[in-house]
Amino acid sequence: MIYVYAFLAGGAVTVAVTFFEFLGARTLSGFFAIMPVSTWVSYLFIGQIEEPGFVARHALFVILGTVVAWFPYMFTIYFLAPRIGTNKAILVGLIVFGVLSLIFLKFYRL
């Protein structure tokens, strides 16, 4: 049942981003787009089965992984979308994210 709640929370935020963007409510859309849903929901559930120190260590892991892989992913989309189109920019961004994530995971141990 815990996975159903996580799925619903993530889906609700994804729908909110799209809905508010469609309405032209860019501030609300942006707020939901940058909302840390995956960590928020995950940490609520992980916190039920692990000690708080584990959640803290995982948070550091996410911070460092964001710098190493997520920032370059977003910058790739930012720079390439106007030049090659949205879908291709996302694809290249995902490849960049995947490669950098694998490199990060090879050197960082949780």
Phi and psi in degrees as a GROMACS rama.xvg file:
@    title "Ramachandran Plot"
@    xaxis  label "Phi"
@    yaxis  label "Psi"
@TYPE xy
-61.3886  -34.6286  ILE-2
-71.3509  -30.0769  TYR-3
-64.6302  -44.3601  VAL-4
-62.211  -43.3781  TYR-5
-62.6531  -43.5793  ALA-6
-62.4144  -44.671  PHE-7
-65.5207  -40.7911  LEU-8
-63.5524  -46.8939  ALA-9
-63.5913  -42.788  GLY-10
-65.1562  -38.7804  GLY-11
-63.2454  -40.936  ALA-12
-69.1169  -40.734  VAL-13
-60.8508  -43.5338  THR-14
-63.9899  -40.3928  VAL-15
-61.6445  -42.1683  ALA-16
-57.7804  -50.571  VAL-17
-66.4705  -43.9764  THR-18
-60.722  -50.3099  PHE-19
-69.9488  -31.596  PHE-20
-65.7171  -42.5709  GLU-21
-61.4727  -37.3902  PHE-22
-76.1246  -10.1425  LEU-23
84.8666  9.98384  GLY-24
-88.4588  74.4455  ALA-25
-64.5052  -32.8382  ARG-26
-64.9879  -46.5435  THR-27
-66.3853  -41.9889  LEU-28
-60.252  -45.1911  SER-29
-63.2138  -40.8718  GLY-30
-58.5544  -48.2814  PHE-31
-70.1226  -30.5359  PHE-32
-66.4882  -34.572  ALA-33
-95.8639  1.50359  ILE-34
-65.2285  130.136  MET-35
-80.9546  65.4155  PRO-36
-62.547  -45.6567  VAL-37
-63.3294  -42.0447  SER-38
-74.487  -37.8637  THR-39
-57.5008  -54.2802  TRP-40
-67.0148  -44.2247  VAL-41
-60.0702  -45.3364  SER-42
-68.1705  -32.1142  TYR-43
-60.7169  -44.3841  LEU-44
-76.8452  -43.1975  PHE-45
-61.5809  -37.9929  ILE-46
-61.1452  -21.2188  GLY-47
-78.6978  -23.6733  GLN-48
-116.942  -12.5618  ILE-49
-122.65  164.182  GLU-50
-73.7915  156.108  GLU-51
-58.0993  -30.9335  PRO-52
-61.2437  -35.095  GLY-53
-65.7251  -42.8943  PHE-54
-61.8151  -41.4204  VAL-55
-63.1981  -44.4903  ALA-56
-63.1291  -39.0313  ARG-57
-66.8863  -37.1501  HIS-58
-61.3773  -41.4047  ALA-59
-63.0606  -42.1696  LEU-60
-56.4161  -44.5782  PHE-61
-67.9193  -41.1419  VAL-62
-59.1046  -49.7408  ILE-63
-66.3294  -41.1239  LEU-64
-63.4337  -34.4133  GLY-65
-63.152  -44.9276  THR-66
-64.4067  -43.5434  VAL-67
-74.1589  -41.8858  VAL-68
-116.442  -40.4613  ALA-69
-75.7495  -42.1905  TRP-70
-58.598  -49.7095  PHE-71
-60.0558  -35.6519  PRO-72
-58.5345  -50.1717  TYR-73
-67.4282  -39.9459  MET-74
-64.8296  -35.6632  PHE-75
-60.6869  -46.1881  THR-76
-64.3509  -43.702  ILE-77
-56.847  -46.4273  TYR-78
-79.6899  -34.3669  PHE-79
-90.2654  -27.6712  LEU-80
-54.4649  -46.91  ALA-81
-68.6058  -20.6006  PRO-82
-93.364  -39.7518  ARG-83
-122.194  -0.854265  ILE-84
99.365  157.43  GLY-85
-61.7862  -52.5133  THR-86
-61.8248  -43.8395  ASN-87
-66.6223  -38.9164  LYS-88
-63.5428  -41.0254  ALA-89
-63.7299  -43.1801  ILE-90
-60.4159  -48.3413  LEU-91
-62.2335  -41.5085  VAL-92
-59.9772  -41.731  GLY-93
-65.5576  -36.285  LEU-94
-65.6251  -45.7146  ILE-95
-58.128  -47.2404  VAL-96
-59.2199  -46.2027  PHE-97
-61.5503  -46.8758  GLY-98
-63.5606  -48.8737  VAL-99
-65.8764  -35.1153  LEU-100
-64.1165  -43.9519  SER-101
-63.4058  -40.4504  LEU-102
-63.2416  -46.091  ILE-103
-59.393  -46.5578  PHE-104
-65.9974  -27.817  LEU-105
-67.5837  -33.4544  LYS-106
-101.12  -22.5534  PHE-107
-103.648  128.787  TYR-108
-113.473  126.392  ARG-109
